[in-house]
Amino acid sequence: MFPVIFIAPILQLILLGYAATLDIKNLSLAVCDLDRTTLSRELIQGFTGSRYFSTVYAVNVPSEIDPLIDKNKVNLALVIPYDFARSIRIGESRAVQVLVDGSDANTANISLSYAQRIINRFTQAHLQNNLPVEIATITPIDARQRVWYNAEIRSANFMVPGVVCLVLMVITIALAAMAIVKEKEIGTLEQLIVTPIRPYQLIIGKLAPFTIIGYIIVTIVVALAHYWFRVPFEGSLLLLYFLTFGYLLSTLGLALFVSTVSRTQQQAMFTAVFFVVLPFMYLSGFVFPIENMPRIIQYVTYLIPLRYFIEIVRGIFLKGNTFTILLPRFLIMLTFGIVIMSFSILRFRKKLE
């Protein structure tokens, strides 16, 4: 219990200190400049020169924005139309399109406010410096905002799919680890060791029920999310079931590892909660945006399977993402699951021997 008592609080404080922030910064921006003039570049500079946007993708046509948003590469896109500069100079109103990924409601709201603020600043500066006094009351830029995948920017559409992932992680890691450790406490694990059962058969027997329970939980929670909370489900349920296997491989591997370092159920529960569940929740993007975290913490998040599964579930729920789009995340999650499961099995077999 020494690590749980003394190390866990320090770890939680460090993670919360860096990760627990709702400030939005370091957003990704896609720019489609169809005008390609000095004025259009000046407007773009207002976005890229601010502290809110750190990554910029330049595209040639608006249709190239769609896959960037689908793959979660950009939070916001700006489309500047033809004749933008000419319309500004003669005092005509000209629409500039702002596209936002609404699957993250909090980020979408704040991104829209940032975009509107930058456009208003550009408009005021240009009116004061370039337009005659008699037409200075005209607003030359009409910002047409479009929110994709969550038009109403409902928080439930963002949070509920993440809860699916979180509940599945808590159930599989905590309960599986405690169930295996319980066998040690009551002495039945030693009895199983002297039987003809092979170690891999024992491991499968312990983890298979929680795999089934995991799929039952996914079914129940997805049904509640869609029919009770009215979260749209645009993708394939079979695809969700298939991709869930990679996540379960990761969580059950972690549960097996926790069981090898714990001697009692209480120790297993505290170890699972303080060293796995809470750090994963803080650093996965479930609540706190990853792009707001320090760079070194962002690198750590690449090792967290919950991050990829949340992106998969939200993508299937809100965007209707296909297997091709989600395949890179699944492969990363599957690789992590194979590595941690293999390592945990080796430790578990060593404990049995």
C-alpha positions, 0 to 999 in steps of 0.5 A: 500500500506504500505506493498507493498512499504516498506516490498516487497523490503526488501523481494525481496532483501533477496530472491535474495540474497540467491536464485539468484545464478547460482553456482552449488553445493550440487549435488546428486550422484548415485554410482554403484561400480562393482569393489569394490576395494581400487582404485574404492573407492578412485575414489568415494572418489574424488566425495564424498569428494568434495564440489560439491556433498552432497547426495550419493546413492549407487546402486548394478547394473546400472539398479537401476540408471534409477528410481533415475534419473526419480524421480529427486533424482540424478543429476549425476551417476557414474558407475565403471566397473569390473576389474577397478583396475587391468586395472589401475595397468597394464596401460590399458585404462578402461572406467568409465561411467558418466550419467547426467540428461540433463533436466536441461541444466545448471546443466548438463554442470557444473556437467559434468565439475566437474566429468571430473575434479575429474577423471582427478585429480585421473588419474594424482595422480595415474600416478605420484604415481604408474605407471612406467615412461615408461607408464606414458603417458597412460591415464588409465581412459576413461570417457564415458559421457552420457546425458539423456533426453536432449542429446544436452543440449539445454537450451530451453528444460529446460527453455520453460517447466518452462515458461509454469508453470510461465505463467499459474501462472501469468495469474491465480493469477494476473488476477483472483485477480484483477477481483474479486477486481474490483467487489468491486471497481465498487460496483457490489459485494455488489449488488450480496450479496443481491441476492439469490446467495449463497456464494459458487455459487458466488465463483465458478462463479468467479473462473471457467472462469479462470480455463477454461482460464488456460487450454486454456493457457496450450494448447497454450503454450505447442503447441508453445513449441513443434512445435515452439521451438522444445522441445520434448514432450515425455509424455501424454498430458491428464496426463498433463491436469489432473495434472494441476488441482492441480496446478490451485487449488493452484493458484486460491486459492492464487488469492482468498486470495489476493482479500480478503486482497486488496481493489483496483486493483492496490493493488491486482496487486502489492500484487500478483506480489511482494508477490506471483509471484516473490518469487515463481519464485525465489524459485521454481527452475525455474531459480536458482537451489534449491540445491544451496540455504541455507538449511532453504531456501530449506525448504521454497521451499517445500511450493511452488506449482510451484516447484512441477508443474515445476518438473511435466511439465519437467518430462512429456516433457523431460522424459515421466514420468508416473502418478506413478512417478509424483503422490507424487508431485501431492498429495503435490500440491493438498494438498496445493491447498485444504488448501489455497483454503479452507482458502481463501473461509472462508475469502471471505465468511466472507468478504461477510457477 
